[in-house]
Amino acid sequence: MLPDRLLRVVQLLSKLPGVGEKTAQRYAIALLSADESVARELGRALAELHDNVRPCAECGNIADVREKGEAAICTICRDSRRDASLLCVVARVQDLFAIEKSGAMRGKYHVLGRLLSPLDGVGREQIGMDRLLERVTSNDVREVLVATPPSVDGEATALLISRELGAHGVQVSRIASGVPHGGDLEFADQITLGRAIEHRRRFSF
Ligand SMILES: [Zn+2]
């Protein structure tokens, strides 16, 4: 029903997460109906995306390439007000964004890209354990906060990091996992509730 070129746009848009065919069609038609400059600018921005946006050479966050041929360094790594002695290890860039949004992290980050999963052939080498070790030991990092998800792979990754960095005298901490804010205890799953009790902390007055 759709003209070929519009259909092509619909097909490409529906490759995005959370975008079904109907939504993709709505987006494509919206782009066609909006001012011509929107679609042209979007096309240009997309065409330049892979050339100019890369993983940060230091932490793995998403970063702009400032000068052609130069390594990309993200805004967090460039920020000298950040506490460089505290490093937060996350699995994915999206997790970094979520923690940043909380405003609770004043240190820097390290994005692993994936979690340890021996059954799928993802070992210490694949998660870049040596790179993390090298970064921590050569930058005078004093505390590493492991913020991997509370899943089997997330816990295994946290354990490996804590063992390897601990052997180098680095203090390794793990994010506490507990009951969601505003949530009822009766709806929390057993593991979450069990961990919340296990990692209880003393009230300070
Ligand atoms: Zn960075």
Residues whose N, C-alpha, C, O or C-beta is under 5 A from the ligand:
A	BS01	ZN	C56 E58 C59 G60 N61 I73 C74 C77
